[in-house]
Amino acid sequence: MAFGWLPGAVSDIAHGAATTILLIAVTTLAETLLSILGAAGRRNGPALLRHAIAWYVEVMRNTPFLVQLFFIFFGLPSLGIRLDPILAAMLAMTLNMAAYTIEIVGAGLDAVPHGQTEAALALGLRPRQVFIKIVLPQALKVIYPALTSQIVIMMLESAVVSQIAVRELTYEADMLQARTFRSFETYFVVTLVYLALSMALRRLLVTGGRRALGAGVS
Amino acid sequence: MIEFTLWDIVRNLLLATRWTVLLSLAAFVGGAVVGMAVLFLRISRNKWSRRLASGYIALFQGTPLLMQLFLMFFGLPMLGLRIEPWTAAVLGLTFFASAYLAEIWRSGVDALPLGQWDAGASLGLHYLQELRLIILPQAFAITRAPTVGFLVQLIKSTALTSIIGFEELVRTSNAINNATFEPFKVYGLVALIFFVMCFPLTQYARRLEKRASAI
């Protein structure tokens, strides 16, 4: 074991970690929006849309993220859709994660008692207002813990996007070990960075959620 | 240049699928064995054993599987062990699975009323007998759905072993893709094969879940 290379590698590792954080931040925002639309569509949309969403969820949940990533990055260009590695990664992460969170958000929507909707309608709110102002906040509160762990899982899974040359944490580790020939030490340090990131992310989400939603998250 | 027909591609992919299946099974069985050991520590009466097991679980659930595989692949040779991608893949996935399975089963043990332990003790059963005859059968029964669900996750996770050089489905598909330049078709087929393996299990897990909530 030798760590003499570490001081020179700190900036690369920090840069990679920043990209990983950027990836998960963008993904979380895009995916939350998408899963709210998806869950609402699955409940209230036309039959065709409901079936399409149900199949989308099944397909994404029953195939590996790595294959989805390759399909999007290598496969889509043959349809004329050519994406930057980082955009392809964000798209793949968003589409993958939405399949899980559509179910989670859906469960949250189901957990809000129907009386809430009726009461809001009786107060003269329009259906859209009822959804956005009454049902959704309560649903988010219920599902927040599940959403939090899904975000952390996705952050860890994002290590895979190094395979399409997105310069995130794992990619930087690959480059470092090729330069230093200290493979084990490099991946050991980077694994610790991931561990710290996942712990910090969880802590941040729990505190942030408590403040924003008043959710009882542990 | 060799021409690849659709059948050539499918046949090669199906041949590689054998390795994906074998790896999934090996990791699941290995993970169950090691997971049992972790479970015993996790529910032990000794505070330090419990902490050790919690730390083990947190470590594997808090780091990417890809890093765990890299550490296996590059770490074991440092201990003087000659290591093939297959060994690193099986060991890496085994430890990964053990942490998740131990945590799933632990939730089953925790869900049982304490009266079950008391009843076992009042029958004069030894701690291990209590576990074997009363606690674990019930804990396994109520966690069957998440266990099957985790098997699906494990099958999908075998895709990552392509990155450390294990010749399974995804690595083979990369090679075929490099020869045919038909990524849309090749990765589409790979996704289909994974779907055919995982979807029945997902449905099975869902049925188990429904049955469990009906009781």
Interface residues (C-beta under 8 A of the other chain):
Chain A: M1 E58 V59 R61 N62 T63 P64 F65 L66 V67 Q68 F70 F71 F74 G75 L76 P77 S78 L79 V152 L156 E157 S158 A159 V160 S162 Q163 T170 A173 Q177 S183 F184 Y187 F188 V190 T191 Y194 L195 S198 M199
Chain B: L59 G62 T63 P64 L65 L66 M67 Q68 F70 L71 F74 G75 M78 V152 K156 S157 T158 A159 L160 S162 I163 V170 S173 N174 N177 E182 P183 F184 Y187 G188 V190 A191 F194 F195 C198 F199 T202
